[in-house]
Amino acid sequence: MKVKEVADLVGISVRTLHYYDAIGLLSPEETTQSGYRIYSNSDLEVLQQILFFKELGFPLKKIKEIINSPSFDREEALELHRKMLLEKRSRIDKMITTIDKTTQHSKGEINMSNKEKFAGFDFSHNPYEQEARDRWGEKTVDESNAKIDRMSKDEQKLMGEEFDRIYQKLAALRHKSLESDEAQAGIKVWYDYLNKIGNYSLDAFKGLGQMYVDDERFTKNIDKYGQGLSVFMCDAMAVYADRNKK
């Protein structure tokens, strides 16, 4: 779909979609030679997630962090969105009740305590942000670091040597087809390695691969093993995740 079609479908402005692209929150899967942005069904799913989080009061910067987190899981996000929206509806219902009571109070029909006048209001914090951070923020990285910290120095050394061997092997494969048996076997070794020190779902694994090209720090370190390795790993990890979810 072109940008105008997406804007009309969703009910937001073309300018908003351009802004999301500019800040790296939602970039279309394809841009034609004429400069037209083409959004895929996958892009629309991401946009839906963005708008759910936005409805719940998350700033765009935080939304970007969450949906780009390697541990982000779409199905889990939908469950949490539902829970959050039900809680929000409960608070709104309380506020509507407060409005009705205030109307009656102003007419002298009932008396309201000062506490009752502010039922349903809560400006202290976003009650959903910490839960989202726990699920998709630093949690996976922290857990991985904790596992490594619990290892002996010898174990850490062996893990480091294995890491180096895997990257050298993948660098040697980076010019092969992403879907080749060799490339996918190499990526499986990387997936298995990560799950020795962390807990990566296939979606999280795919998200981690995307970070290899979105974050220049990852790109710089990975490409030390071979120019273009970060892009190869990103794409090959996506193929692996999509294949094995079926």
Protein Blocks (a to p, Z undefined) as FASTA:
>chain_A
ZZklmmmmnopafklmmmmmmnomaccfbdcfkopacddfklmmmmmmmmmmmmnopafk
lmmmmmmpmkbcfklmmmmmmmmmmmmmmmmmmmmmmmmmmmmmmnopaccdfklmmgoi
ackbcfklmmmmmmmmmmmmmmmmmmmmmpcfklmmmmmmmmmmmmmmmmmmmmpcfkbm
klmmmmmmmmmmmmmmmccdfklmmmmmmmmmmpmklmmmmmmnoghklmmmmmmmmmmm
mmmmZZ
